[in-house]
Amino acid sequence: MNFKSFRVFVFFGVFIFLTMPLLADQPRTSPWTKEQANQWYQQKGWLRGCNFTPSNAINQLEMWQAETFDPAAIDRELGWAAAIGMNCMRVYLHHAAWNAGKDGFKKRMGKYLEIADKHGIVTMFVFFDDCWNATYFVGKQPEPQPGIHNSGWVRDPGDLLFEKPELINLLEIYVKDVLTAFKDDKRILLWDLYNEPGNSKYGNKSLDLVKKSFDWAWTVNPSQPLSIGYWTGALTTELNKFQLENSDIITYHTYQDLAKHKGLVESLKSYGRPMICTEYMARHFNSTFQEIMPMLKAENIGAINWGLVAGKTNTIFKWSEPLPETPEPPLWFHDIFRKDGTPYSQKEVEVIKSLCEK
């Protein structure tokens, strides 16, 4: 190699070295490759944990609003989760809490992450949600309705998006702002862009926001993967197909028994990507820790059940079976601990700990 060629070689080498960080920050327009996704997942170990709302919050707004954000409760309850071997939480955000004070909201997210990290717990955050109450408001949240499952949980953005289509502009700013603030935060496992799109009889009305959610996130291009989980119906329906084909990591919900859960896992394996079950465990349906968790571990599928500590969400009560005169149902639907930290079932906790320790 002559001197001129050497100078050209060195110039291009330095150019590539200096521009690599810039290239990494470039927007993307498609999901990670299967190879990227599997390489990422191999570094994580077996993920297990809960959908987490502190017991003194009835919904996402009460968890995140400045007046009711409670680091002490979060610390205490995540400590109980860590003590039985859990290492991952799925946590819902809400754009209305962000819009009430953007900087404060992000500071509270940071405080939550600090607490979770102290307990060795990573977090997947959820942006949007089509479940439960269609309307919501900033400020003091309602008290739970006795014996009614998730009486105060709220959708995001809910019916408001269809009543005021211009809301889409604020939602874009919200998603990009939060992602930009935390795009390289190693305490965040994954961004779950939208919980159960199409639920509440929305159907394909939610597809536009699903598509935009991926586009907005791809523009920011966070270092963490993106997903929207399968939750019902045929894998080939328009909404499910789009979600599954554009997710970096396959996430899914099922509260079915072991045989049906296994069948769904086999179907989802065709995508060739890592899997995380982001909702399971409903005792009335034989979706239990004893039955489901060993299978998920054997398959190296993340196991994120619904509920940690019984509280204002009332998720110890079964869907659509209100028991307003009953302080506590004989068989809990979801959740692991009582508010004092004692387990609903010591046998369940022993199963969880034994699987996490092996």
C-alpha positions in Angstrom: 0.0 0.0 0.0 1.5 3.4 -1.0 1.4 6.5 1.2 -1.5 8.0 -0.7 -3.6 4.8 -0.4 -2.7 4.6 3.3 -4.0 8.1 3.9 -7.3 7.3 2.1 -7.6 4.2 4.2 -7.0 6.0 7.5 -9.4 8.8 6.5 -12.2 6.4 5.9 -11.4 4.5 9.0 -11.6 7.6 11.1 -14.7 8.8 9.3 -16.5 5.5 10.1 -15.4 5.6 13.7 -16.6 9.1 14.2 -19.9 8.6 12.5 -20.9 5.3 14.1 -22.7 7.0 17.0 -24.5 9.3 14.6 -25.6 6.3 12.5 -26.9 4.5 15.6 -29.2 7.5 16.3 -30.7 7.5 12.8 -34.4 6.7 12.6 -35.4 3.3 11.5 -38.4 2.1 9.5 -38.8 -1.5 10.4 -38.3 -3.9 13.3 -35.1 -5.4 14.4 -34.0 -8.5 12.5 -34.6 -11.9 14.1 -30.9 -12.2 14.7 -30.7 -8.8 16.5 -33.7 -9.7 18.6 -32.4 -13.1 19.6 -28.9 -11.7 20.4 -30.5 -9.1 22.6 -32.6 -11.7 24.4 -29.7 -14.1 25.1 -28.1 -11.4 27.3 -31.2 -11.0 29.5 -31.6 -14.3 31.3 -35.0 -15.6 32.2 -37.4 -12.7 32.9 -40.1 -13.1 35.5 -42.3 -10.6 37.3 -45.6 -8.8 37.4 -47.8 -6.1 36.0 -47.2 -3.6 38.7 -49.4 -0.9 40.1 -48.8 0.0 43.8 -51.6 -1.1 46.1 -52.6 2.5 46.9 -53.2 3.5 43.3 -56.5 2.7 41.6 -55.1 3.4 38.1 -52.1 4.8 36.1 -53.0 8.4 36.9 -53.0 7.8 40.6 -49.7 6.1 40.4 -48.0 8.8 38.4 -49.6 12.1 39.4 -47.4 14.3 41.6 -49.9 14.4 44.4 -50.2 10.6 44.8 -46.9 9.3 43.5 -45.6 7.2 46.4 -41.9 6.2 46.3 -42.2 4.5 49.8 -45.0 2.2 48.7 -43.2 1.4 45.4 -40.0 0.6 47.3 -41.8 -1.6 49.8 -43.8 -3.6 47.3 -41.0 -4.0 44.8 -38.9 -5.3 47.7 -41.5 -8.1 48.2 -41.3 -9.0 44.5 -37.5 -9.1 44.6 -37.5 -11.3 47.7 -39.3 -14.1 45.8 -37.0 -13.8 42.9 -38.8 -11.5 40.5 -36.7 -9.3 38.2 -39.0 -7.6 35.8 -42.1 -5.3 36.1 -44.6 -4.2 33.4 -45.8 -0.7 34.3 -48.5 1.5 32.6 -48.0 5.2 31.9 -50.7 7.7 30.9 -50.4 10.7 28.6 -52.7 12.8 30.8 -50.3 12.5 33.7 -47.4 13.5 31.4 -49.4 16.5 30.0 -50.2 17.8 33.5 -46.5 18.4 34.0 -44.0 16.9 31.6 -40.7 17.4 33.5 -42.2 16.3 36.8 -43.7 13.2 35.1 -40.3 12.2 33.7 -38.6 12.9 37.0 -41.1 10.5 38.7 -40.3 7.9 36.0 -36.7 8.3 36.9 -37.4 7.9 40.6 -39.4 4.7 39.9 -36.5 3.4 37.8 -34.0 4.2 40.6 -36.1 2.2 43.1 -36.7 -0.7 40.8 -33.0 -0.9 39.9 -32.1 -1.0 43.6 -34.1 -4.2 43.8 -32.5 -5.7 40.7 -35.7 -5.2 38.6 -35.9 -4.0 35.0 -39.1 -2.4 33.7 -41.2 -2.5 30.5 -43.3 0.6 30.2 -46.7 0.6 28.4 -47.9 3.8 26.6 -51.4 3.2 25.4 -54.3 1.0 26.6 -57.8 0.1 25.3 -59.1 -1.6 28.5 -61.7 -0.6 31.1 -63.1 2.9 31.5 -63.3 5.1 28.4 -62.9 8.5 30.1 -60.5 9.9 32.6 -59.5 13.1 34.3 -56.5 14.6 35.9 -56.8 15.2 39.7 -58.2 13.2 42.5 -59.2 9.7 41.3 -62.3 7.9 42.3 -62.4 5.4 45.2 -62.7 1.7 44.3 -66.2 0.3 43.9 -66.4 -2.6 46.4 -65.9 -6.0 44.9 -65.6 -4.8 41.3 -62.4 -5.7 39.3 -60.5 -2.7 38.0 -63.4 -0.3 38.7 -61.2 2.8 38.3 -58.7 1.7 35.6 -58.7 4.0 32.5 -57.9 3.7 28.9 -55.4 5.8 27.1 -56.3 7.7 24.9 -59.8 6.1 25.1 -62.9 7.7 23.4 -61.3 11.1 23.5 -59.2 10.3 20.4 -62.3 9.7 18.3 -64.1 12.7 19.7 -61.1 15.0 19.2 -58.9 13.6 16.4 -56.4 16.5 16.9 -55.3 14.7 20.1 -53.1 12.6 17.9 -50.6 15.5 17.7 -50.2 15.6 21.5 -49.9 11.8 21.6 -47.0 12.0 19.1 -45.2 14.6 21.2 -45.8 12.5 24.4 -44.4 9.3 22.9 -41.4 11.0 21.4 -40.6 13.0 24.5 -40.6 10.0 26.9 -38.7 7.8 24.5 -36.1 10.5 23.8 -35.6 11.0 27.6 -35.1 7.3 28.3 -33.9 5.9 25.0 -30.6 4.6 26.3 -31.6 3.8 29.9 -30.5 0.3 30.7 -33.0 0.0 33.5 -35.7 -0.2 30.9 -36.1 -3.6 29.3 -38.6 -2.9 26.5 -41.2 -0.4 25.3 -44.7 -1.9 25.1 -46.3 0.6 22.9 -50.0 -0.4 23.2 -51.9 -2.7 25.5 -54.6 -4.8 23.9 -55.4 -2.5 20.9 -58.9 -3.1 19.6 -60.3 -4.1 23.0 -63.5 -2.4 24.3 -65.1 -3.1 20.9 -62.7 -0.6 19.2 -61.5 -3.3 16.7 -59.6 -1.8 13.7 -60.4 1.7 14.9 -57.2 1.3 16.9 -55.0 0.3 14.0 -54.1 3.8 13.0 -52.7 4.5 16.5 -50.9 1.2 16.5 -49.2 2.1 13.2 -48.4 5.6 14.3 -47.0 4.3 17.6 -44.4 2.2 15.7 -43.6 5.1 13.4 -43.0 7.5 16.3 -40.9 5.1 18.2 -38.8 4.2 15.1 -38.2 7.9 14.6 -36.6 8.1 18.1 -35.0 4.6 17.6 -34.4 3.8 21.3 -31.8 1.2 22.2 -34.5 -0.9 23.9 -36.8 -3.1 21.7 -40.4 -2.3 20.8 -43.5 -4.5 21.0 -47.2 -4.6 20.9 -48.6 -7.8 22.3 -51.0 -10.3 20.8 -54.0 -10.8 23.0 -57.0 -12.3 21.2 -58.4 -13.7 18.0 -56.7 -15.2 14.9 -53.0 -14.4 14.4 -53.9 -13.5 10.8 -56.4 -10.7 11.5 -55.2 -7.3 10.2 -54.5 -5.8 13.7 -52.8 -8.9 15.0 -50.7 -9.4 11.9 -49.5 -5.9 11.9 -48.6 -6.0 15.6 -46.7 -9.3 15.3 -44.9 -8.4 12.1 -43.6 -5.1 13.4 -42.6 -6.1 17.0 -38.9 -6.6 17.8 -39.9 -9.1 20.5 -43.1 -11.1 20.5 -45.2 -10.4 23.5 -48.6 -11.9 24.2 -51.3 -12.3 26.8 -53.3 -15.4 27.6 -55.2 -16.4 30.7 -56.0 -19.9 29.4 -55.0 -23.2 30.9 -51.7 -25.0 30.2 -52.7 -27.0 27.1 -54.1 -23.9 25.4 -51.2 -21.7 26.5 -48.8 -24.3 25.0 -50.7 -24.3 21.7 -50.4 -20.5 21.5 -46.7 -20.7 22.2 -46.2 -23.2 19.4 -48.1 -20.9 16.9 -46.0 -17.9 17.9 -42.7 -19.7 17.5 -43.2 -19.4 13.7 -42.0 -15.8 14.0 -38.6 -16.9 15.2 -38.3 -14.2 17.8 -37.9 -14.2 21.6 -41.2 -14.3 23.5 -42.4 -12.7 26.7 -45.8 -13.5 28.1 -46.8 -10.1 29.5 -50.1 -11.2 31.1 -51.1 -14.6 32.6 -52.3 -16.1 35.9 -56.0 -16.1 36.6 -56.7 -18.8 39.2 -60.4 -19.3 38.1 -59.2 -20.4 34.6 -56.4 -22.8 35.8 -53.8 -20.3 34.7 -51.7 -20.7 37.8 -48.1 -20.3 38.8 -47.9 -24.0 39.5 -49.1 -24.9 36.0 -47.9 -22.1 33.7 -44.6 -20.8 35.2 -42.6 -24.0 34.8 -43.5 -24.3 31.2 -42.6 -20.7 30.5 -39.2 -21.2 32.2 -38.6 -24.4 30.2 -39.3 -22.5 27.0 -37.3 -19.5 28.1 -40.3 -17.3 27.7 -40.6 -14.3 30.0 -43.3 -14.8 32.6 -45.1 -11.6 33.7 -48.3 -12.3 35.6 -51.1 -9.8 36.4 -50.8 -8.2 39.8 -48.4 -8.1 42.8 -50.1 -6.6 45.8 -53.9 -6.6 46.4 -55.1 -3.0 46.6 -57.3 -0.4 45.0 -57.5 -2.0 41.6 -59.6 -4.9 43.2 -58.0 -7.4 40.9 -58.4 -10.2 43.5 -62.0 -10.2 42.2 -62.9 -11.9 38.9 -63.8 -10.0 35.7 -67.5 -9.3 35.3 -68.5 -11.0 38.6 -68.9 -8.2 41.1 -69.1 -9.2 44.8 -69.9 -5.8 46.5 -70.8 -7.4 49.8 -67.6 -9.5 50.0 -64.4 -7.9 51.4 -62.3 -10.8 49.9 -63.4 -13.5 47.5 -62.6 -17.1 48.7 -60.4 -17.6 45.5 -58.4 -14.6 44.4 -58.4 -14.0 40.7 -55.0 -12.2 40.5 -52.3 -10.8 42.8 -49.7 -12.5 45.1 -49.5 -10.5 48.3 -51.8 -8.8 50.8 -51.1 -5.2 51.7 -49.1 -6.2 54.8 -46.7 -8.3 52.6 -48.0 -11.7 53.6 -48.7 -14.0 50.6 -52.2 -15.1 49.6 -50.8 -18.6 49.1 -47.5 -19.7 50.7 -47.4 -22.7 48.3 -47.5 -20.3 45.3 -44.7 -18.2 46.7 -42.6 -21.3 47.3 -43.2 -22.4 43.6 -42.1 -19.0 42.4 -39.0 -18.9 44.6 -38.0 -22.4 43.6 -38.2 -21.6 39.9 -36.4 -18.3 40.3 -33.6 -19.9 42.3 -32.8 -22.8 40.0 
